[in-house]
């Protein structure tokens, strides 16, 4: 019998696997490359989706984010506010997420993933109806928040895969 927690873990596992695939074998220069001056880089997309997952899951779990608790903010040394997740970033902000190794992006995402899975294993189906955000109409339940994070993550990792494909085709032409 599949539980709701197992289903959510499977979805987050798929995100993690896609993050690994999108970054596989890329150099810091490739991770920083943009298809044009206004586009997001693969690195920024992977950082952003990991930051959003870290922020949102830590909030509902009532824990500190991996970003601060596990020293990722210091390791990335980005010129943003500590709580920044990338929402509202400008093109010049995106350009600042550069010269970062694939291992750092993957390490941070894997840490966030592990924390997410640990939290999900504590949930029962009745937990999913808990209201976690009163600022929306209707108020946001835990289930809605988790599915929203999965949806956002999958969109951004899909964008990263698209950018990777564009960069690979460009390299073949050159």
C-alpha positions as CSV (number, residue, x, y, z in Angstrom):
1,X,0.0,0.0,0.0
2,X,1.4,3.4,-1.0
3,X,1.1,6.1,1.6
4,X,0.8,9.8,0.8
5,X,4.2,10.4,2.4
6,X,5.7,7.7,0.1
7,X,4.1,9.4,-2.9
8,X,5.5,12.8,-2.0
9,X,8.9,11.3,-1.4
10,X,8.8,9.8,-4.8
11,X,8.0,13.2,-6.3
12,X,10.9,14.9,-4.5
13,X,13.2,12.0,-5.5
14,X,12.3,12.7,-9.1
15,X,13.2,16.4,-8.6
16,X,16.6,15.4,-7.1
17,X,17.3,13.0,-10.0
18,X,16.4,15.7,-12.5
19,X,18.7,18.2,-10.7
20,X,21.6,15.7,-10.9
21,X,20.9,15.1,-14.6
22,X,20.7,18.8,-15.4
23,X,24.0,19.5,-13.8
24,X,25.9,16.3,-14.8
25,X,29.4,17.0,-16.0
26,X,29.0,20.8,-16.3
27,X,31.7,23.2,-15.5
28,X,31.1,26.4,-13.5
29,X,31.2,28.3,-16.8
30,X,28.5,26.1,-18.3
31,X,26.4,26.4,-15.1
32,X,26.7,30.2,-15.3
33,X,26.0,30.5,-19.1
34,X,22.8,32.2,-20.2
35,X,21.1,31.9,-23.6
36,X,20.8,35.7,-23.6
37,X,21.4,38.5,-21.2
38,X,17.9,38.3,-19.7
39,X,17.7,34.5,-19.3
40,X,18.3,32.4,-16.2
41,X,21.4,30.2,-16.0
42,X,21.3,26.6,-15.1
43,X,23.2,27.3,-11.9
44,X,20.7,30.1,-10.9
45,X,17.8,27.8,-11.6
46,X,19.2,24.9,-9.5
47,X,20.1,27.3,-6.7
48,X,16.7,29.0,-6.8
49,X,14.6,25.7,-6.8
50,X,16.7,24.4,-3.9
51,X,16.4,27.6,-2.0
52,X,12.6,27.6,-2.4
53,X,12.3,24.0,-1.3
54,X,14.6,24.6,1.6
55,X,12.7,27.7,2.7
56,X,9.2,26.3,2.3
57,X,9.8,22.8,3.8
58,X,11.8,24.2,6.7
59,X,8.9,26.6,7.4
60,X,6.2,23.9,7.5
61,X,8.6,21.5,9.4
62,X,9.4,24.2,12.0
63,X,13.2,23.8,11.4
64,X,16.1,26.0,10.4
65,X,16.9,26.0,6.7
66,X,19.9,24.0,5.5
67,X,21.1,27.2,3.9
68,X,22.0,28.6,7.3
69,X,22.1,25.6,9.6
70,X,24.5,23.6,7.4
71,X,26.7,26.5,6.2
72,X,25.6,26.6,2.6
73,X,25.2,30.4,2.7
74,X,28.9,30.8,3.6
75,X,30.0,28.2,1.0
76,X,28.0,29.9,-1.8
77,X,29.0,33.4,-0.6
78,X,26.4,35.1,-2.8
79,X,25.8,38.9,-2.5
80,X,22.2,38.5,-1.5
81,X,20.2,38.9,1.7
82,X,20.6,35.7,3.8
83,X,16.8,34.9,3.3
84,X,16.9,35.4,-0.5
85,X,15.4,32.6,-2.5
86,X,15.6,34.2,-5.9
87,X,12.0,35.6,-6.0
88,X,12.2,39.0,-7.6
89,X,15.8,38.6,-8.8
90,X,16.8,40.8,-11.7
91,X,18.9,39.8,-14.6
92,X,22.0,41.3,-12.9
93,X,21.1,39.2,-9.8
94,X,21.0,36.1,-11.9
95,X,24.4,36.9,-13.3
96,X,25.8,37.0,-9.7
97,X,25.2,33.3,-9.3
98,X,28.4,32.3,-11.2
99,X,31.7,30.5,-10.8
100,X,30.1,27.9,-8.5
101,X,31.0,24.2,-8.9
102,X,28.5,21.6,-9.9
103,X,29.3,19.8,-6.6
104,X,28.2,22.8,-4.6
105,X,24.8,23.0,-6.3
106,X,24.3,19.2,-6.0
107,X,25.6,19.2,-2.4
108,X,23.1,21.9,-1.4
109,X,20.2,20.3,-3.2
110,X,21.0,16.9,-1.8
111,X,21.1,18.3,1.8
112,X,17.7,20.0,1.2
113,X,16.4,16.8,-0.3
114,X,17.5,14.7,2.7
115,X,15.9,17.2,5.1
116,X,12.7,17.1,3.1
117,X,12.5,13.3,3.1
118,X,13.2,13.2,6.8
119,X,10.3,15.6,7.4
120,X,8.0,13.7,5.0
121,X,8.5,10.4,6.8
122,X,7.0,12.0,9.9
123,X,3.7,12.9,8.2
124,X,0.4,11.1,8.3
125,X,-2.4,11.7,5.9
126,X,-4.3,13.8,8.5
127,X,-1.3,16.2,8.8
128,X,-1.8,17.2,5.2
129,X,-5.0,19.2,6.0
130,X,-3.1,21.4,8.5
131,X,-3.3,25.1,7.5
132,X,0.2,26.4,7.0
133,X,-0.5,29.9,5.5
134,X,-3.5,32.1,6.3
135,X,-2.5,34.8,3.7
136,X,-4.4,33.2,0.9
137,X,-8.1,32.5,0.2
138,X,-8.6,29.7,0.8
139,X,-5.8,29.3,3.3
140,X,-3.0,27.0,2.2
141,X,-2.8,23.5,3.6
142,X,0.3,21.5,4.1
143,X,-0.6,19.3,1.1
144,X,-1.1,22.3,-1.1
145,X,2.2,23.8,-0.1
146,X,4.2,20.6,-0.7
147,X,2.6,20.0,-4.1
148,X,3.3,23.7,-4.9
149,X,7.0,23.2,-4.1
150,X,7.1,20.0,-6.3
151,X,5.5,21.9,-9.1
152,X,7.8,24.9,-8.9
153,X,10.9,22.6,-8.6
154,X,9.9,20.6,-11.7
155,X,9.2,23.7,-13.7
156,X,12.7,25.1,-12.9
157,X,14.6,21.9,-13.3
158,X,12.8,21.5,-16.7
159,X,14.0,25.0,-17.6
160,X,17.6,24.1,-16.6
161,X,17.4,21.0,-18.8
162,X,16.2,23.2,-21.7
163,X,19.1,25.6,-21.2
164,X,21.5,22.7,-21.1
165,X,20.1,21.4,-24.4
166,X,20.5,24.8,-26.0
167,X,24.1,25.1,-24.8
168,X,24.9,21.6,-26.0
169,X,23.5,22.3,-29.5
170,X,25.4,25.6,-29.6
171,X,28.6,23.7,-28.8
172,X,28.0,21.2,-31.6
173,X,27.6,24.1,-34.1
174,X,30.8,25.8,-33.0
